Amino acid sequence: KRFAFATLRAMSTEHVTPLLEVLRACSVPEQQEIARLAGTTRNYLYQVATCHRKSVRASTAIAISDAVTKLHVRSLGRIPKISVEEIATMCACV
């Protein structure tokens, strides 16, 4: 139990990337829609957002950015936009 608590504490204070902010602003169906539009999975988006994947292919970063932009428009701005550059560099300093 101590390990689980320590893990939860570490997760709550970890580096919050721009993609993680986007995912937190989305409902699960919206997260699934971003993944579908980007040609990937919701799990992969979280791996990228939490820097468990240190790099992302350029084509995938473009697809994620485009998908988020579509949902940004649909949500009337509730979901923040994210640029390809943000996705490509958000884990560089972690």
C-alpha positions as semicolon CSV with decimal commas, in nm:
position;residue;x (nm);y (nm);z (nm)
1;K;0,000;0,000;0,000
2;R;0,285;0,239;0,072
3;F;0,423;0,188;-0,277
4;A;0,085;0,259;-0,434
5;F;0,046;0,577;-0,230
6;A;0,397;0,692;-0,322
7;T;0,327;0,623;-0,687
8;L;0,005;0,826;-0,675
9;R;0,186;1,114;-0,505
10;A;0,459;1,109;-0,770
11;M;0,200;1,107;-1,047
12;S;0,022;1,411;-0,905
13;T;0,341;1,617;-0,894
14;E;0,491;1,501;-1,223
15;H;0,560;1,736;-1,512
16;V;0,232;1,837;-1,676
17;T;0,283;1,849;-2,050
18;P;0,064;2,044;-2,292
19;L;-0,080;1,717;-2,425
20;L;-0,165;1,602;-2,074
21;E;-0,349;1,933;-2,021
22;V;-0,545;1,864;-2,339
23;L;-0,634;1,510;-2,231
24;R;-0,741;1,629;-1,886
25;A;-0,974;1,883;-2,050
26;C;-1,140;1,608;-2,253
27;S;-1,397;1,348;-2,164
28;V;-1,309;0,984;-2,234
29;P;-1,515;0,984;-2,558
30;E;-1,333;1,302;-2,668
31;Q;-0,997;1,139;-2,589
32;Q;-1,101;0,838;-2,795
33;E;-1,206;1,068;-3,080
34;I;-0,865;1,240;-3,078
35;A;-0,696;0,900;-3,087
36;R;-0,921;0,781;-3,371
37;L;-0,865;1,096;-3,577
38;A;-0,489;1,076;-3,514
39;G;-0,477;0,707;-3,610
40;T;-0,355;0,593;-3,272
41;T;-0,491;0,480;-2,935
42;R;-0,592;0,662;-2,620
43;N;-0,325;0,463;-2,434
44;Y;-0,055;0,584;-2,675
45;L;-0,170;0,945;-2,627
46;Y;-0,122;0,905;-2,251
47;Q;0,220;0,747;-2,303
48;V;0,325;1,048;-2,507
49;A;0,158;1,296;-2,268
50;T;0,337;1,153;-1,965
51;C;0,673;1,128;-2,146
52;H;0,684;0,749;-2,137
53;R;0,756;0,792;-2,506
54;K;1,048;1,031;-2,538
55;S;0,982;1,109;-2,902
56;V;0,697;1,100;-3,149
57;R;0,712;1,062;-3,526
58;A;0,652;1,389;-3,708
59;S;0,352;1,243;-3,891
60;T;0,199;1,133;-3,559
61;A;0,260;1,474;-3,398
62;I;0,091;1,641;-3,695
63;A;-0,205;1,400;-3,675
64;I;-0,246;1,459;-3,300
65;S;-0,229;1,836;-3,345
66;D;-0,484;1,826;-3,629
67;A;-0,718;1,603;-3,427
68;V;-0,697;1,829;-3,121
69;T;-0,763;2,134;-3,339
70;K;-1,083;1,970;-3,471
71;L;-1,204;1,901;-3,118
72;H;-1,102;2,252;-3,008
73;V;-1,341;2,391;-3,271
74;R;-1,619;2,143;-3,184
75;S;-1,589;2,222;-2,813
76;L;-1,605;2,597;-2,884
77;G;-1,259;2,642;-2,734
78;R;-1,305;2,438;-2,416
79;I;-1,035;2,196;-2,530
80;P;-0,703;2,378;-2,571
81;K;-0,510;2,357;-2,896
82;I;-0,162;2,209;-2,913
83;S;0,101;2,270;-3,179
84;V;0,323;2,015;-3,347
85;E;0,624;2,193;-3,193
86;E;0,479;2,154;-2,842
87;I;0,423;1,783;-2,896
88;A;0,772;1,736;-3,038
89;T;0,953;1,919;-2,757
90;M;0,740;1,872;-2,444
91;C;0,945;1,579;-2,309
92;A;1,291;1,710;-2,401
93;C;1,362;1,847;-2,051
94;V;1,204;1,568;-1,848
